[in-house]
Amino acid sequence: MNKTGFSPADILLPAAKNFETWAVVACDQFTSQPEYWERVEAAVADQASALRLILPEAQLSDGHTEEHIAKINETMLRYQEDGVFQEYPDAMIYLERTQSDGRIRRGVIGRIDLEEYDYSADSQSLVRATEGTVLERIPPRQAVRRNASLELPHIMLLIDDPDNTVIGPLAASDDVLYDFDLMEGGGHAKGMLLSDAQKLAVSESLSKLAEGQPLLFAVGDGNHSLASAKAHYEEEKAKGLPSAALSRYALVEVVNLYDDALEFEPIHRVLFDVDPQDVLTELAACYPGTHEGEGEGHSIRYAWEKKEGILTIPQPAAQLEVGTLQPFLDDYLKRKGGRIDYVHGDDITIELGKKPGCIALLLPAMDKNDLFRSIAADGPLPRKTFSMGHAADKRYYIEARKIK
């Protein structure tokens, strides 16, 4: 199964099957809402839970990060020694995730070979990043993984499978591993163990999908988590550590880009402490031929205290609007100061943009059909290009895997 880099894994699940309090949402969600994590803490109380094995990013600013990490690593070992887990060897799990809107997103959980992954901008690997990797964000995450004995995934890999040949043929089975409501309005999760025949079918379908494609997997969620896993593996491999045989892989969920429940939502830009008119003037100067009003090319809506409108760039520099806009913004802020925020939702973006000294720049929703084509043509997309659904619909930590 290694021809595609995706294969079964030795998957750990809670033996007590206390999934309602075991499963918690990805650590990078609700970072500005500490009350969310306080409610999760109260719900878990003193029960064994994935909450004890992760570090919510909402806690990163409390000044106790090293203590948190040490306790997490200690708890991982204790859970393993105390028989908290039941292991399912050589397993793939078919997941039906009911989202908060009632739609069902389907995926397959297994491991990805990090030898097939390269997050560099000029990558030609089977697995590639969807957004530019901020190298400074890797060492802290790598430090978390370095002394961890387990991994819990919130990484989602996307496949470009319009005919739904890989996941579509899988059907609900009687071999149900979990079937429960997720806490805090996260919907529902039902996981089923795939048979040997189904695992083989997944592998064969992925192999066929890979034929003639420049890339097979694009990282939909967890770009920096997977990059950190890669850096950790390369470090262990370079040192010749025996644990590199386990850290060579990362547990992931594979989802079809064309899954009906999977939506791409735009992430808009708001600049603060700037001269709005100067921003528009320099943007137009950066791309000759730029004009007011809609037209052929890339059209970007804007709103500030005195005006709303649309700028059209007839000869864009990239496949997507965000690829044209973001390099300009990075350069502008570096030269002239100000700050940027990345905002979901048109109304709140415009509201913020109309405050004094601010400007909102609104981007269109990204077409799913553009994702793989754009990555193949331009490399990883600019950061914050798109969001896959609401925070409550992100992956919850359920499965685990030994990495030492």
C-alpha positions in Angstrom: 0.0 0.0 0.0 3.0 2.3 0.1 2.7 3.3 -3.5 0.4 6.1 -2.5 1.9 6.7 1.0 -1.4 6.0 2.7 -1.8 2.7 4.6 -3.4 1.1 7.7 -2.2 2.0 11.1 -2.2 0.5 14.6 -5.0 2.7 16.0 -5.7 3.3 19.6 -9.2 4.0 21.0 -10.4 4.3 24.6 -11.2 0.9 25.9 -13.9 2.2 28.2 -15.8 3.6 25.2 -16.5 6.9 27.0 -16.4 8.7 23.7 -18.7 11.6 24.8 -16.1 12.9 27.2 -13.1 11.5 25.5 -13.4 13.4 22.2 -12.5 17.1 22.1 -12.2 19.5 19.2 -8.9 20.4 17.5 -6.5 22.4 19.7 -6.3 25.4 17.4 -10.1 26.2 17.6 -11.8 28.7 19.9 -8.5 30.3 20.8 -10.1 33.6 21.7 -12.9 31.9 23.7 -11.4 30.5 26.9 -14.9 29.9 28.2 -15.3 27.2 25.6 -12.4 25.3 27.0 -13.6 25.9 30.5 -16.8 24.2 29.7 -14.9 21.3 28.1 -12.8 21.0 31.3 -15.9 20.9 33.4 -17.5 18.2 31.2 -14.4 16.0 31.3 -13.8 16.4 35.1 -11.6 13.6 36.3 -12.3 11.1 33.4 -9.7 9.9 31.0 -10.0 12.1 28.0 -8.1 13.3 24.9 -8.2 16.7 26.6 -5.4 15.5 28.8 -3.3 14.6 25.8 -3.4 17.9 23.9 -2.5 21.5 24.5 -5.3 23.9 23.5 -3.8 26.9 21.9 -6.0 29.0 24.1 -3.6 28.1 26.9 -0.4 29.1 25.1 -0.4 32.5 26.7 -0.8 31.5 30.3 3.0 31.2 30.9 2.9 27.5 31.8 3.5 25.9 28.4 6.5 23.8 29.4 4.6 22.5 32.5 1.5 21.7 30.3 3.7 19.7 27.9 5.5 17.8 30.6 2.1 16.8 32.2 0.7 15.8 28.8 3.7 13.5 28.1 3.4 12.0 31.6 -0.3 11.4 31.1 0.3 9.7 27.7 2.6 7.1 29.4 0.2 6.6 32.3 -2.8 6.0 30.0 -0.8 3.4 28.1 0.4 1.7 31.4 -3.1 1.8 32.9 -4.8 0.1 29.9 -6.9 3.1 28.9 -6.5 2.2 25.2 -7.6 -0.7 23.1 -5.4 -1.2 20.0 -6.8 -2.1 16.6 -3.8 -3.3 14.6 -3.4 -2.7 10.9 -6.6 -0.7 10.8 -8.4 1.8 8.7 -11.6 3.5 10.0 -14.4 4.8 7.8 -15.8 7.9 9.5 -19.2 9.4 9.0 -19.1 12.8 10.6 -22.5 14.6 11.0 -21.7 18.3 11.0 -23.5 21.0 13.0 -25.6 21.8 9.9 -26.8 18.1 9.7 -24.8 17.2 6.6 -22.6 14.1 6.7 -18.9 14.4 5.8 -17.2 11.1 5.0 -13.5 10.2 5.4 -11.0 7.3 5.9 -8.5 7.3 8.8 -5.1 5.7 8.3 -1.4 6.8 8.3 0.5 8.8 5.8 4.2 8.1 5.0 6.1 11.4 5.7 8.7 10.3 3.2 6.0 11.2 0.6 5.5 14.7 2.0 7.4 17.9 1.4 6.0 21.3 2.5 8.6 23.4 0.6 7.2 25.9 -2.0 8.7 23.9 -4.9 7.5 20.5 -3.7 6.8 17.8 -6.3 5.8 15.2 -3.7 2.6 13.1 -3.5 1.6 15.0 -0.4 1.8 18.8 -0.4 0.9 21.8 1.8 -2.1 23.9 0.7 -0.7 27.1 2.3 2.7 28.6 2.8 4.4 27.0 5.8 5.7 29.6 8.4 8.9 28.0 9.4 9.0 29.8 12.8 5.8 27.9 13.8 7.5 24.5 13.5 10.0 24.3 16.3 7.5 24.9 19.2 5.2 22.2 17.8 8.1 19.9 17.1 9.1 20.3 20.8 5.7 19.1 21.8 6.1 16.0 19.7 9.7 15.3 20.5 9.0 13.7 23.9 5.4 12.5 23.2 4.7 8.8 23.1 1.4 9.2 21.3 -0.1 11.4 18.5 -3.7 12.4 18.1 -4.6 13.7 14.7 -6.5 16.7 13.5 -4.9 16.6 10.1 -7.2 16.2 7.1 -5.8 15.3 3.7 -7.9 16.1 0.6 -8.0 14.0 -2.6 -9.2 15.4 -5.9 -11.7 12.7 -6.7 -14.7 14.1 -8.6 -16.1 10.7 -9.3 -15.9 9.7 -5.6 -14.0 6.4 -6.4 -12.1 6.1 -3.2 -14.6 6.8 -0.4 -17.9 6.6 -2.2 -18.0 2.8 -2.5 -17.5 2.4 1.3 -20.8 1.7 3.1 -21.8 1.6 6.7 -21.0 -1.8 8.4 -21.9 -3.6 11.5 -18.3 -3.3 12.8 -19.0 -0.1 14.6 -16.1 1.3 16.8 -17.9 4.4 18.0 -21.2 6.1 17.4 -21.9 9.2 19.6 -22.7 12.9 19.8 -19.7 15.2 20.0 -19.7 17.7 22.9 -20.3 21.4 22.5 -22.5 21.2 19.4 -19.9 19.4 17.2 -22.4 17.1 15.6 -22.0 13.3 15.6 -19.3 10.8 14.8 -19.7 7.2 13.7 -16.5 5.2 13.0 -16.5 1.7 11.4 -13.6 -0.7 11.0 -12.8 -1.5 7.4 -12.5 -5.1 6.3 -9.3 -6.4 4.6 -11.2 -6.2 1.2 -12.2 -2.6 1.8 -8.7 -1.6 2.8 -7.4 -3.1 -0.4 -10.1 -1.4 -2.4 -9.1 2.0 -0.9 -5.5 1.4 -1.8 -6.2 0.3 -5.3 -8.6 3.3 -5.9 -5.9 5.7 -4.6 -3.3 4.2 -6.9 -5.6 4.7 -9.9 -6.4 8.2 -8.8 -2.6 9.0 -8.6 -2.0 8.0 -12.2 -1.3 11.1 -14.3 -1.9 13.5 -11.4 0.9 15.9 -10.3 -0.1 15.4 -6.6 -2.4 13.0 -4.8 -3.0 14.6 -1.3 -3.3 18.3 -0.4 -3.3 19.2 3.3 -6.8 20.6 4.0 -6.4 21.1 7.8 -3.4 20.8 10.0 -0.7 22.2 7.7 1.7 23.1 10.5 0.9 20.0 12.5 2.0 17.8 9.6 5.0 19.9 8.9 6.0 19.5 12.6 5.6 15.8 12.4 7.8 15.8 9.3 10.5 17.9 11.0 10.4 15.6 14.0 10.8 12.5 11.9 13.7 14.0 9.9 15.4 14.8 13.2 15.0 11.3 14.5 16.1 9.7 11.2 19.2 11.9 11.1 20.1 10.7 14.7 19.5 7.1 13.7 16.9 6.6 16.5 14.9 3.4 16.5 11.7 5.5 17.1 12.0 6.9 13.6 10.3 3.7 12.4 7.2 4.9 14.1 7.6 8.7 13.7 8.0 8.2 9.9 4.2 8.1 9.8 1.4 10.4 10.9 -2.3 9.5 11.5 -4.6 11.5 9.2 -8.1 11.5 7.9 -8.5 11.5 4.1 -11.6 13.4 2.7 -12.7 13.9 -0.9 -12.5 17.5 -2.0 -15.9 17.0 -3.6 -17.7 15.7 -0.6 -21.0 17.5 -0.5 -20.6 18.5 3.1 -17.2 20.1 2.6 -17.5 23.8 1.9 -14.7 26.4 1.4 -15.4 29.7 3.0 -13.4 32.8 2.2 -11.2 34.5 4.7 -11.2 38.3 4.3 -8.5 40.8 5.1 -8.8 43.9 7.3 -6.0 46.4 7.6 -5.7 48.6 10.7 -3.7 51.8 11.3 -3.3 52.6 7.6 -4.3 55.3 5.1 -7.1 53.4 3.1 -6.8 55.6 0.0 -3.1 55.0 -0.1 -3.6 51.3 0.1 -5.9 51.4 -2.9 -3.6 53.7 -4.8 -0.5 51.5 -4.2 -2.5 48.3 -5.0 -3.4 49.8 -8.4 0.2 50.9 -9.0 1.4 47.4 -8.2 -0.7 45.9 -11.0 -0.8 48.1 -14.1 -4.2 48.3 -15.7 -6.1 48.0 -12.5 -9.4 49.8 -12.6 -12.5 50.5 -10.6 -15.5 48.3 -11.2 -15.9 44.6 -12.1 -14.3 43.2 -15.2 -12.1 40.4 -16.5 -9.4 39.3 -14.2 -9.3 39.4 -10.4 -12.0 41.6 -8.7 -11.5 42.5 -5.1 -14.2 44.3 -3.0 -13.1 47.0 -0.6 -14.8 49.0 2.1 -13.5 51.9 4.2 -14.9 54.8 6.1 -15.7 56.9 3.0 -16.3 54.4 0.2 -17.2 50.9 -0.9 -16.2 49.6 -4.3 -14.5 47.0 -6.4 -11.0 47.0 -7.9 -10.3 44.8 -10.9 -6.8 43.6 -11.7 -6.9 42.5 -15.4 -3.5 40.8 -15.5 -3.3 38.9 -12.1 0.0 37.4 -10.9 -1.5 34.1 -9.7 -4.4 31.7 -10.2 -6.4 33.0 -7.2 -7.3 36.4 -6.0 -5.6 35.8 -2.6 -2.4 34.9 -4.5 -2.5 38.3 -6.1 -3.5 40.3 -3.0 -1.5 38.8 -0.2 2.1 39.4 -1.5 1.1 43.1 -2.0 -0.3 43.4 1.5 2.8 41.7 3.0 5.1 44.2 1.2 2.9 47.2 2.0 2.7 46.5 5.7 6.4 45.9 5.9 7.1 49.2 4.2 4.4 51.5 5.7 3.4 49.8 8.9 -0.1 48.9 10.1 -1.4 45.5 11.0 -3.7 42.9 9.4 -6.4 40.6 10.6 -8.0 37.6 8.9 -11.8 37.7 9.3 -14.7 35.4 8.4 -18.0 36.8 7.2 -18.8 39.7 4.9 -20.8 41.8 7.4 -18.2 41.8 10.3 -15.4 42.4 7.8 -17.1 45.5 6.3 -18.0 46.8 9.8 -14.4 46.6 10.8 -13.1 48.1 7.6 -15.3 51.2 8.0 -13.7 52.2 11.3 -11.2 55.1 11.1 -7.8 54.2 9.7 -9.0 50.8 8.5 -9.9 49.2 5.2 -11.6 45.8 4.4 -10.6 43.8 1.4 -13.0 41.0 0.6 -12.1 37.9 -1.3 -14.5 35.6 -3.2 -15.0 32.1 -2.1 -12.6 29.7 -3.6 -13.9 27.2 -6.1 -13.0 23.6 -5.1 -12.0 22.9 -8.7 -9.2 25.5 -8.4 -7.4 24.0 -5.4 -5.2 21.2 -6.9 -4.8 23.1 -10.1 -3.5 26.2 -8.3 -1.1 24.2 -6.0 0.3 22.4 -9.0 0.8 25.7 -10.9 1.8 28.1 -8.1 2.8 26.0 -5.2 1.3 26.4 -1.7 -1.4 29.1 -1.4 -0.9 32.2 0.7 -1.8 31.7 4.4 -5.5 32.0 5.3 -6.7 31.4 1.8 -9.8 29.4 2.8 -11.5 27.8 5.7 -13.1 24.4 5.6 -16.3 24.9 7.5 -17.1 26.3 11.0 -15.0 25.7 14.1 -17.4 23.2 15.6 -17.1 21.1 12.5 -13.4 20.7 12.6 -11.9 17.3 13.5 -12.3 16.0 17.0 -9.5 14.0 18.7 -10.8 10.4 18.9 -8.1 8.1 17.6 -4.5 7.9 18.7 -1.3 6.1 17.6 2.1 5.3 19.2 5.0 7.3 17.9 7.5 5.8 20.4 
